[in-house]
Amino acid sequence: MPCLGRRAQRDVEQVLSACRFVFAVGFMPLVLALGFSRGAEPGAPPLRLVNLLWQ
């Protein structure tokens, strides 16, 4: 594999940094959105935002 130039290395670092940021900021909202869209399991109390905040 050929060596990358300084500019290419910097560009790759910026892309990786942006991917890490998007994953870190977007992971929990995605998990919560998927959980609310599926709903609670049978026999469990209904999902509400208030329940998440107080437990």
Residue pairs with C-beta under 8 A, 6 or more apart in sequence:
4 12
32 52
35 47
36 47
39 46
39 47
40 46
40 47
45 51
